[in-house]
Amino acid sequence: MHQQGGTIQDTLDSIESRGYVLPAIQREFVWRPEQVCNLFDSVMQGYPFGEFMFWRVEAENAGQYRWYDFVREYHQRDNPHCPELGPIYDKPLTAVLDGQQRLTAFNIGLRGSMAVKLPYRWWNNPDAFPKKVLALDLLASSEPDEEGSRYVFEFVSEDRIGLRDTRLWFKVSDIMSFSTDNPAPDMLDWVSDQGLDTERQRRAFRALNRLHQAICVEPVVAYYEEKSQDIERVLNIFIRCNSGGTPLSYSNLLLSIAVSQWDTLDARSEVHGLVDDMNKVRAGLRFNADFVLKAGLMLTDIASVGFRVENFTHENMAILENNWPNIRQALLETVELVDSFGFDSRTIQATNSLLPIAYYLYKKGAPRNFESSDRFLDDRKVIRGWLTRSILKESGIWGSGLDTLLTALREVIRDSEGSAFPAAELHRVMTQRGKTLVFVEEEIEDIADMRLGDRRIFPLLTMLFPHLESRDGSDIDHVFPKSRFTPNRLKSAGIDDDEQIKVFRDRCDRLANLQLLDRSVNNEKRATLPADWLDDHCQDDQSRQSYCDRHMLGDVPREIKGFTDFYSARRQKLRKRIAALVNSV
């Protein structure tokens, strides 16, 4: 039934009193600050902002489901999830089926705050997430900009509220603190306290009065209310409402439906908790709930590995829930294993490449720490080699046809005999599906010329020099320091020809001038020429030769003038090793 609701303030009062709640099928809040600002601009201009869809749940049925509150104090890292309300009995509820993002935006703008990571700051830096409140510039011109916005909304720190140069920032949430019956005196008092001239006072008052009308007076909320208590009908309505919108992906929708069918565990809390724990591992691969759900489908052998409605029956979700502790452990083991390889988000852009490894650990019951068992030491090397080859393939292994590929790889691992990771069998099946891990001559040449900055460079170096792995972390180091390759320094070293300088500078960042070094050793070496550093680092000729052999350096020249001969010789050695490694299974 379509109905005209009350004001935005009335709606927020219902959220605060928990008259409006979120069902478990709803996703998280995903809007960006600018989307919140655009919504408030639309409200101020009197534009319609969409009808909501509500589900009226009778008191006797309210206790059958899990309910969640709306986010209020949003923090991108520490508080991004909708808080669970706990059991609610003997109270009728209105569950939001469509409109969560808009209602949450109102809730944050008029009752809370946003803390979003600043660009170029680390996630573990608490200062990277400044708390900001929604503010309206009361002195901004009402002329529309290029996108049609007339009002300037912005999330600002609270200490910026008030007159700042040419802007007069008003904290939007304060609009609901003014008198309901006669707010004009309160608004005049606030404007008068800002020290404005008469004309600017009038402009500020007009904007403030318009905000009050839009939020507290005008009945702009419209909604459709579904009263059926049949959960299947409600799920179908939810799908119809949300599957057509681009902001909510089909996988998001299926995830929402899946977690709503868990009986004992709090699925939303478990899934998001696991995502958070995986993302805390040093590798920083930025997993999401979609990855966890796909992993659950794969690890428990539920039908095909794909986001299809028929895979999300109550029976299948019961299997997922019953096996959750083992799924969780296998995924954490997988992330820690990949982290121990030194791989991170720069290396692995397709996290789905980890699913066959996770399935193997899940099925074979691998120990949490690979180094604790001799049985898995060789396995560890094979897994890293297989994963590295898939990363090195420029053609892309983990793109199109992913679900059928993962399903086929799962069958290979499940049916494999023995306890070893079946890399050869996986390779064969991948080749049959056009995802070969065989490298032709041209690919090997391209790899041998790889430049620093390529996401594949670190895994390639770890594959070439597995004995150089460090538990404290390894860095990519220039054998001949990059600082020596400026035009001025090269000319000072006797390299005067411009074409030769171009060659030197081009080869500086390529594979043949790169090596892996323990992080602490790399800090010592810095801008020292390799021959000089070897003099200080190696006690005798034997240790010097051993170091050069381990790093495939060959004869290291004393001066940078010998760099091109060194580069050509080392590139040839590396190319031969690459050819042998990438095509061995």
C-alpha positions as CSV (number, residue, x, y, z in Angstrom):
1,M,0.0,0.0,0.0
2,H,1.4,3.4,-1.0
3,Q,1.3,6.0,1.7
4,Q,2.4,9.6,2.4
5,G,4.7,9.7,5.4
6,G,5.7,12.5,7.6
7,T,8.8,14.7,7.8
8,I,12.4,13.6,7.7
9,Q,12.6,14.5,11.4
10,D,9.6,12.2,12.1
11,T,11.4,9.4,10.2
12,L,14.6,9.9,12.2
13,D,12.6,9.8,15.5
14,S,11.2,6.4,14.4
15,I,14.7,5.2,13.7
16,E,15.9,6.4,17.2
17,S,13.0,4.7,18.9
18,R,13.7,1.5,16.8
19,G,10.3,1.7,15.1
20,Y,12.3,1.4,11.8
21,V,14.9,-1.4,11.7
22,L,17.0,-3.2,9.1
23,P,16.5,-6.9,8.3
24,A,19.5,-9.2,8.0
25,I,19.1,-9.3,4.2
26,Q,20.2,-5.6,4.0
27,R,23.8,-4.8,3.2
28,E,26.1,-2.3,4.8
29,F,26.1,1.4,4.3
30,V,28.2,2.2,1.2
31,W,27.6,5.8,0.3
32,R,30.4,8.3,0.0
33,P,30.3,11.7,1.7
34,E,29.5,13.5,-1.5
35,Q,26.5,11.2,-2.1
36,V,25.1,12.3,1.3
37,C,25.7,15.9,0.4
38,N,23.9,15.5,-2.9
39,L,20.9,13.9,-1.1
40,F,20.6,16.9,1.2
41,D,20.9,19.3,-1.7
42,S,18.0,17.5,-3.5
43,V,15.9,17.8,-0.3
44,M,16.6,21.5,0.0
45,Q,15.6,22.0,-3.6
46,G,12.4,20.2,-3.1
47,Y,13.2,17.4,-5.5
48,P,11.7,13.9,-4.9
49,F,14.3,11.5,-3.5
50,G,12.5,8.3,-4.0
51,E,9.9,6.2,-2.4
52,F,10.8,3.9,0.5
53,M,9.6,0.3,0.8
54,F,8.8,-0.9,4.3
55,W,7.7,-4.3,5.6
56,R,5.3,-4.3,8.5
57,V,6.2,-7.1,10.9
58,E,3.6,-8.0,13.5
59,A,4.6,-8.3,17.1
60,E,4.2,-12.1,17.2
61,N,6.7,-12.6,14.3
62,A,9.3,-10.0,15.3
63,G,11.3,-12.5,17.4
64,Q,11.8,-14.9,14.5
65,Y,14.4,-12.7,12.8
66,R,17.6,-10.7,13.4
67,W,17.3,-7.0,13.3
68,Y,19.9,-4.3,12.9
69,D,20.1,-0.6,13.7
70,F,21.1,2.2,11.3
71,V,24.7,3.4,11.3
72,R,25.0,6.8,13.0
73,E,28.6,7.5,13.9
74,Y,30.2,6.1,10.7
75,H,33.9,5.2,10.8
76,Q,35.3,3.6,7.7
77,R,37.7,1.4,9.6
78,D,36.4,1.0,13.1
79,N,32.6,1.3,12.8
80,P,31.4,0.6,9.3
81,H,28.9,-2.1,10.2
82,C,25.2,-1.9,11.1
83,P,25.0,-2.7,14.9
84,E,22.8,-5.7,15.8
85,L,19.8,-4.8,18.0
86,G,19.4,-8.2,19.6
87,P,16.2,-10.1,19.9
88,I,13.0,-8.0,19.8
89,Y,9.8,-9.7,21.1
90,D,6.2,-8.6,21.3
91,K,6.7,-5.3,19.5
92,P,5.5,-4.6,15.9
93,L,8.4,-3.4,13.7
94,T,8.8,-1.7,10.3
95,A,11.7,-3.2,8.4
96,V,13.3,-1.3,5.6
97,L,13.4,-3.2,2.3
98,D,14.4,-0.4,0.0
99,G,15.9,3.0,1.1
100,Q,18.5,2.0,3.6
101,Q,21.2,4.1,2.1
102,R,19.1,7.2,2.0
103,L,17.8,6.7,5.5
104,T,21.3,6.1,6.8
105,A,22.5,9.2,5.0
106,F,19.8,11.2,6.8
107,N,20.7,9.5,10.1
108,I,24.4,10.4,9.8
109,G,23.8,13.9,8.5
110,L,21.2,14.8,11.1
111,R,22.3,12.8,14.1
112,G,25.8,11.6,13.7
113,S,29.2,11.9,11.8
114,M,31.4,10.4,9.2
115,A,35.1,9.4,9.5
116,V,36.5,8.5,6.1
117,K,40.2,7.7,5.4
118,L,42.2,10.6,4.1
119,P,44.1,10.0,0.8
120,Y,47.7,8.7,1.1
121,R,47.4,7.8,4.8
122,W,48.0,4.4,6.2
123,W,44.9,2.4,7.4
124,N,46.6,1.7,10.8
125,N,47.1,5.5,11.4
126,P,44.3,6.7,13.7
127,D,44.8,10.3,12.4
128,A,43.9,9.1,8.9
129,F,40.2,9.1,9.9
130,P,39.1,12.5,11.1
131,K,35.6,12.7,12.5
132,K,33.5,15.2,10.5
133,V,29.9,16.4,10.7
134,L,27.6,17.5,7.9
135,A,27.5,21.3,7.6
136,L,25.7,23.8,5.3
137,D,27.3,27.0,4.1
138,L,24.6,29.6,4.8
139,L,26.3,32.3,2.8
140,A,26.9,30.3,-0.4
141,S,25.3,31.5,-3.6
142,S,22.0,29.8,-4.5
143,E,22.9,29.8,-8.2
144,P,23.1,26.2,-9.5
145,D,26.6,24.8,-10.3
146,E,27.4,22.7,-13.4
147,E,25.8,19.6,-11.8
148,G,22.6,21.5,-10.7
149,S,23.4,21.7,-7.0
150,R,22.3,25.0,-5.3
151,Y,23.3,24.4,-1.7
152,V,26.8,23.8,-0.4
153,F,26.9,20.8,2.0
154,E,30.2,19.5,3.2
155,F,31.5,17.2,6.0
156,V,33.8,19.3,8.1
157,S,35.4,19.1,11.5
158,E,33.4,20.6,14.4
159,D,35.9,23.3,15.0
160,R,35.1,24.8,11.6
161,I,31.4,25.4,12.5
162,G,30.6,29.1,12.4
163,L,32.0,32.0,10.3
164,R,35.2,31.0,8.4
165,D,36.4,33.6,5.9
166,T,33.6,33.9,3.4
167,R,31.8,30.7,4.6
168,L,29.3,30.4,7.4
169,W,29.1,26.7,8.3
170,F,26.0,25.5,10.2
171,K,26.0,22.1,11.7
172,V,23.0,20.5,10.0
173,S,22.0,18.3,13.0
174,D,21.4,21.5,15.1
175,I,18.4,22.3,12.9
176,M,16.3,19.8,15.0
177,S,17.2,21.6,18.2
178,F,15.3,24.7,17.3
179,S,11.7,25.2,18.6
180,T,9.2,23.2,16.6
181,D,6.3,25.6,16.8
182,N,8.2,28.9,16.3
183,P,11.8,28.3,15.3
184,A,12.4,31.9,13.8
185,P,13.6,33.5,17.1
186,D,16.1,30.6,17.6
187,M,17.4,30.9,14.1
188,L,17.7,34.7,14.3
189,D,19.6,34.4,17.5
190,W,22.1,32.0,15.9
191,V,22.6,34.1,12.8
192,S,22.9,37.3,14.9
193,D,25.7,35.8,17.0
194,Q,27.9,35.4,13.9
195,G,28.8,39.1,13.5
196,L,27.4,39.5,10.0
197,D,26.2,42.6,8.2
198,T,22.5,43.0,7.5
199,E,22.6,41.6,4.0
200,R,24.5,38.5,4.9
201,Q,22.3,38.0,7.9
202,R,19.3,37.9,5.6
203,R,20.9,35.4,3.2
204,A,22.0,33.2,6.1
205,F,18.5,33.3,7.7
206,R,16.8,32.3,4.3
207,A,19.1,29.3,3.9
208,L,18.6,28.3,7.5
209,N,14.8,28.6,7.3
210,R,14.8,26.6,4.1
211,L,16.7,23.8,5.8
212,H,14.2,23.8,8.7
213,Q,11.3,23.6,6.3
214,A,12.8,20.7,4.4
215,I,13.7,18.7,7.4
216,C,11.2,19.5,10.1
217,V,8.0,20.8,8.4
218,E,7.4,19.4,4.9
219,P,5.9,15.8,4.7
220,V,8.3,14.6,2.0
221,V,8.6,11.0,3.0
222,A,6.6,8.6,0.8
223,Y,6.6,4.8,1.1
224,Y,5.0,1.5,0.1
225,E,4.2,-0.8,3.0
226,E,4.1,-4.6,2.6
227,K,2.1,-6.3,5.3
228,S,2.5,-10.0,4.3
229,Q,4.2,-12.1,7.0
230,D,5.4,-14.6,4.4
231,I,9.2,-14.4,4.3
232,E,9.4,-15.9,0.8
233,R,7.2,-13.1,-0.6
234,V,9.3,-10.5,1.3
235,L,12.5,-11.9,-0.2
236,N,11.1,-11.8,-3.7
237,I,10.0,-8.2,-3.1
238,F,13.5,-7.4,-1.9
239,I,15.0,-9.0,-5.0
240,R,12.7,-7.1,-7.3
241,C,13.5,-3.8,-5.5
242,N,17.2,-4.2,-5.5
243,S,18.4,-6.3,-8.4
244,G,17.8,-3.6,-10.9
245,G,19.9,-0.9,-9.2
246,T,23.6,-0.7,-10.1
247,P,24.8,0.3,-6.5
248,L,23.7,-3.1,-5.1
249,S,25.4,-5.8,-7.0
250,Y,23.8,-9.2,-7.5
251,S,26.5,-10.8,-5.3
252,N,25.7,-8.3,-2.6
253,L,22.0,-9.3,-2.8
254,L,22.7,-13.0,-2.6
255,L,25.0,-12.5,0.3
256,S,22.2,-10.6,2.1
257,I,19.8,-13.5,1.4
258,A,22.3,-16.1,2.4
259,V,23.2,-14.7,5.8
260,S,19.5,-14.2,6.6
261,Q,19.1,-18.0,6.5
262,W,21.6,-19.0,9.2
263,D,19.9,-20.4,12.3
264,T,22.4,-20.4,15.1
265,L,25.3,-18.1,14.3
266,D,25.0,-14.4,13.7
267,A,26.0,-14.7,10.0
268,R,26.5,-11.0,9.4
269,S,28.8,-10.6,12.4
270,E,30.7,-13.8,11.6
271,V,31.3,-12.9,7.9
272,H,32.3,-9.3,8.5
273,G,34.4,-10.3,11.5
274,L,36.3,-12.8,9.3
275,V,36.8,-10.1,6.6
276,D,38.2,-7.7,9.2
277,D,40.5,-10.4,10.6
278,M,41.9,-11.3,7.2
279,N,42.4,-7.6,6.3
280,K,44.4,-7.2,9.5
281,V,47.1,-9.6,8.3
282,R,50.1,-7.7,7.1
283,A,49.5,-8.6,3.4
284,G,46.6,-6.1,3.3
285,L,44.8,-7.8,0.4
286,R,41.5,-6.0,1.1
287,F,39.1,-8.9,1.2
288,N,35.4,-8.4,1.2
289,A,32.2,-10.4,2.1
290,D,31.8,-11.5,-1.5
291,F,35.1,-13.4,-1.3
292,V,34.1,-15.1,2.0
293,L,30.8,-16.2,0.5
294,K,32.4,-17.6,-2.6
295,A,35.0,-19.3,-0.5
296,G,32.2,-20.9,1.5
297,L,30.5,-22.2,-1.6
298,M,33.8,-23.6,-2.9
299,L,35.1,-25.2,0.4
300,T,31.9,-26.9,1.3
301,D,31.4,-28.4,-2.2
302,I,28.0,-26.7,-2.5
303,A,26.9,-27.1,-6.2
304,S,28.9,-24.9,-8.5
305,V,31.1,-22.1,-7.3
306,G,28.9,-19.2,-8.4
307,F,26.5,-16.6,-7.2
308,R,23.3,-18.2,-8.4
309,V,20.0,-18.2,-6.6
310,E,19.7,-22.0,-6.7
311,N,23.0,-22.2,-4.7
312,F,21.4,-20.2,-1.8
313,T,18.8,-22.6,-0.5
314,H,18.3,-23.0,3.2
315,E,19.8,-26.5,3.0
316,N,23.0,-25.2,1.4
317,M,23.3,-22.3,3.9
318,A,22.9,-24.8,6.8
319,I,25.9,-26.7,5.4
320,L,27.8,-23.4,5.3
321,E,26.9,-22.6,8.8
322,N,27.8,-26.0,10.2
323,N,31.2,-25.9,8.6
324,W,31.9,-22.3,9.4
325,P,34.7,-22.8,12.1
326,N,36.7,-24.9,9.6
327,I,36.0,-22.4,6.7
328,R,37.2,-19.6,8.9
329,Q,40.4,-21.4,9.9
330,A,41.3,-22.4,6.4
331,L,40.8,-18.8,5.1
332,L,43.0,-17.3,7.8
333,E,45.6,-20.0,7.2
334,T,45.6,-19.1,3.5
335,V,46.1,-15.4,4.1
336,E,48.9,-16.0,6.6
337,L,50.6,-18.4,4.1
338,V,50.4,-15.8,1.3
339,D,51.7,-13.2,3.7
340,S,54.6,-15.4,4.6
341,F,55.5,-15.4,0.9
342,G,55.9,-11.6,1.1
343,F,52.9,-11.1,-1.3
344,D,50.6,-8.2,-0.7
345,S,47.9,-6.2,-2.5
346,R,50.5,-4.9,-5.0
347,T,51.2,-8.4,-6.0
348,I,47.8,-10.2,-5.8
349,Q,45.1,-8.1,-7.4
350,A,42.7,-11.1,-8.0
351,T,42.1,-12.6,-4.5
352,N,40.1,-15.4,-6.1
353,S,43.4,-16.9,-7.1
354,L,43.7,-17.9,-3.4
355,L,40.6,-20.1,-3.4
356,P,42.2,-23.3,-4.7
357,I,44.8,-22.9,-2.0
358,A,42.1,-22.4,0.7
359,Y,40.2,-25.4,-0.6
360,Y,43.4,-27.5,-0.4
361,L,44.1,-26.5,3.2
362,Y,40.5,-27.1,4.1
363,K,40.4,-30.6,2.7
364,K,43.9,-31.7,3.7
365,G,43.8,-30.3,7.2
366,A,47.1,-28.5,6.9
367,P,48.7,-27.3,10.1
368,R,48.3,-23.6,10.9
369,N,52.1,-23.0,10.6
370,F,53.7,-24.7,7.6
371,E,57.2,-24.5,9.1
372,S,56.1,-26.7,12.0
373,S,55.8,-29.8,9.8
374,D,58.3,-31.3,7.5
375,R,55.5,-32.8,5.6
376,F,54.4,-29.4,4.3
377,L,57.7,-27.8,3.6
378,D,57.8,-29.0,0.0
379,D,54.1,-28.3,-0.3
380,R,54.7,-24.7,0.6
381,K,57.2,-24.3,-2.2
382,V,54.9,-26.0,-4.7
383,I,52.0,-23.8,-3.7
384,R,54.1,-20.6,-4.0
385,G,55.4,-21.7,-7.4
386,W,51.9,-22.4,-8.8
387,L,50.5,-19.1,-7.4
388,T,53.4,-17.2,-8.8
389,R,53.0,-18.6,-12.3
390,S,49.4,-17.6,-12.3
391,I,50.4,-14.1,-11.2
392,L,53.1,-13.8,-13.9
393,K,50.6,-14.6,-16.7
394,E,49.8,-11.2,-18.3
395,S,46.9,-12.8,-20.2
396,G,45.0,-13.1,-16.9
397,I,44.1,-16.4,-15.3
398,W,41.5,-15.2,-12.9
399,G,39.1,-13.2,-15.1
400,S,36.5,-14.5,-17.4
401,G,35.1,-18.0,-16.8
402,L,36.2,-17.8,-13.2
403,D,33.3,-19.9,-11.6
404,T,33.7,-22.8,-14.0
405,L,37.5,-22.8,-13.6
406,L,37.2,-22.8,-9.8
407,T,34.7,-25.6,-9.9
408,A,37.0,-27.7,-12.1
409,L,40.0,-27.0,-9.9
410,R,38.0,-28.0,-6.8
411,E,37.3,-31.4,-8.4
412,V,41.0,-31.9,-9.1
413,I,42.0,-31.2,-5.5
414,R,39.2,-33.2,-4.1
415,D,39.9,-36.2,-6.2
416,S,43.7,-36.0,-5.9
417,E,45.5,-38.9,-4.2
418,G,48.0,-38.3,-1.5
419,S,48.6,-35.2,0.6
420,A,50.7,-33.1,-1.8
421,F,49.3,-30.0,-3.6
422,P,48.4,-31.3,-7.1
423,A,50.1,-28.5,-9.1
424,A,50.6,-30.7,-12.2
425,E,46.9,-31.8,-12.3
426,L,45.8,-28.2,-11.8
427,H,48.0,-27.1,-14.6
428,R,46.5,-29.7,-17.0
429,V,42.9,-28.7,-16.2
430,M,43.7,-25.0,-16.6
431,T,45.3,-25.6,-20.0
432,Q,42.2,-27.5,-21.1
433,R,40.2,-24.3,-20.3
434,G,42.5,-21.9,-22.1
435,K,44.2,-20.8,-18.9
436,T,47.6,-22.3,-19.5
437,L,50.6,-21.7,-17.2
438,V,53.0,-22.5,-20.0
439,F,55.2,-19.5,-21.0
440,V,56.3,-19.1,-24.6
441,E,59.6,-17.6,-25.6
442,E,58.2,-14.1,-26.1
443,E,56.7,-14.1,-22.6
444,I,60.0,-15.2,-21.0
445,E,61.8,-12.4,-22.8
446,D,59.2,-9.9,-21.5
447,I,59.6,-11.2,-18.0
448,A,63.3,-10.9,-18.2
449,D,62.9,-7.2,-19.0
450,M,60.3,-6.5,-16.3
451,R,60.5,-3.1,-14.6
452,L,60.3,-2.1,-11.0
453,G,56.7,-1.1,-10.3
454,D,55.2,-4.1,-12.2
455,R,53.0,-5.9,-9.6
456,R,54.6,-9.2,-10.7
457,I,58.2,-8.2,-9.8
458,F,58.2,-9.2,-6.2
459,P,56.7,-12.7,-6.7
460,L,59.1,-13.2,-9.6
461,L,62.1,-12.4,-7.4
462,T,60.9,-14.7,-4.6
463,M,60.5,-17.5,-7.2
464,L,64.0,-16.8,-8.6
465,F,65.6,-16.6,-5.1
466,P,63.5,-18.6,-2.7
467,H,66.4,-19.0,-0.3
468,L,66.5,-15.2,0.3
469,E,63.2,-15.2,2.1
470,S,63.3,-13.3,5.4
471,R,60.8,-13.6,8.2
472,D,61.5,-10.0,9.0
473,G,60.6,-9.0,5.5
474,S,62.5,-8.6,2.2
475,D,62.9,-5.5,0.1
476,I,63.6,-5.0,-3.6
477,D,67.0,-3.4,-3.9
478,H,68.8,-1.9,-6.9
479,V,72.2,-3.7,-7.2
480,F,73.7,-0.5,-8.7
481,P,71.9,2.2,-6.7
482,K,69.3,4.3,-8.5
483,S,70.8,7.5,-7.2
484,R,73.9,6.8,-9.4
485,F,71.8,7.0,-12.6
486,T,71.1,10.7,-12.8
487,P,72.5,12.4,-15.9
488,N,74.9,14.5,-13.9
489,R,76.3,11.6,-11.9
490,L,76.7,9.4,-15.0
491,K,78.6,12.2,-16.8
492,S,80.8,12.7,-13.8
493,A,81.6,8.9,-13.9
494,G,82.8,9.3,-17.5
495,I,79.6,8.4,-19.4
496,D,79.2,11.3,-21.8
497,D,77.2,9.9,-24.7
498,D,73.5,10.9,-24.5
499,E,72.3,7.7,-26.0
500,Q,74.4,5.6,-23.6
501,I,73.0,7.6,-20.7
502,K,69.5,6.8,-21.9
503,V,70.4,3.1,-22.0
504,F,71.8,3.2,-18.5
505,R,68.8,5.0,-17.1
506,D,66.4,2.6,-18.9
507,R,68.1,-0.5,-17.4
508,C,68.4,0.9,-13.9
509,D,64.9,-0.2,-12.9
510,R,64.8,-3.5,-14.9
511,L,65.0,-7.0,-13.4
512,A,68.7,-7.5,-14.1
513,N,69.6,-4.6,-11.7
514,L,67.2,-5.8,-9.0
515,Q,67.7,-8.2,-6.1
516,L,66.0,-9.2,-2.9
517,L,67.6,-8.1,0.4
518,D,66.7,-8.6,4.0
519,R,65.1,-5.3,5.1
520,S,67.7,-4.5,7.7
521,V,70.5,-5.3,5.2
522,N,68.9,-3.1,2.5
523,N,68.8,-0.2,5.0
524,E,72.6,-0.6,5.5
525,K,73.4,-0.8,1.8
526,R,71.4,2.2,0.5
527,A,73.4,4.2,-2.2
528,T,76.7,2.3,-1.9
529,L,78.1,0.8,-5.1
530,P,77.9,-3.0,-5.0
531,A,81.6,-3.7,-5.1
532,D,82.3,-1.3,-2.2
533,W,79.4,-2.8,-0.2
534,L,80.7,-6.3,-0.8
535,D,84.1,-5.2,0.5
536,D,82.5,-4.2,3.8
537,H,79.9,-6.9,4.0
538,C,82.0,-10.0,3.1
539,Q,84.9,-11.0,5.3
540,D,86.8,-12.9,2.7
541,D,86.8,-14.0,-1.0
542,Q,84.9,-17.1,-0.3
543,S,82.0,-15.3,1.4
544,R,82.0,-12.7,-1.3
545,Q,81.8,-15.4,-4.0
546,S,79.0,-17.2,-2.1
547,Y,77.0,-14.0,-1.9
548,C,77.4,-13.3,-5.6
549,D,76.4,-16.8,-6.4
550,R,73.3,-16.7,-4.3
551,H,72.2,-13.4,-5.9
552,M,73.4,-14.4,-9.4
553,L,75.5,-11.3,-9.6
554,G,78.5,-12.8,-11.5
555,D,81.5,-10.4,-11.8
556,V,80.6,-7.1,-10.1
557,P,82.5,-4.2,-11.6
558,R,84.2,-1.6,-9.4
559,E,82.8,1.4,-11.4
560,I,79.4,2.1,-12.8
561,K,81.0,2.3,-16.3
562,G,81.0,-1.5,-16.3
563,F,77.2,-1.6,-15.6
564,T,76.1,-2.5,-19.2
565,D,78.3,-5.6,-19.3
566,F,77.2,-6.6,-15.8
567,Y,73.5,-6.0,-16.8
568,S,73.7,-8.1,-20.0
569,A,75.5,-11.0,-18.3
570,R,73.1,-11.1,-15.4
571,R,70.0,-10.7,-17.6
572,Q,71.1,-13.8,-19.6
573,K,71.5,-15.8,-16.4
574,L,68.1,-14.7,-15.0
575,R,66.4,-15.4,-18.3
576,K,67.7,-19.0,-18.3
577,R,66.5,-19.5,-14.7
578,I,63.1,-18.0,-15.5
579,A,62.6,-20.3,-18.5
580,A,63.5,-23.3,-16.3
581,L,61.2,-22.3,-13.4
582,V,58.1,-21.1,-15.1
583,N,57.7,-24.1,-17.3
584,S,58.4,-26.7,-14.6
585,V,55.5,-28.1,-12.7
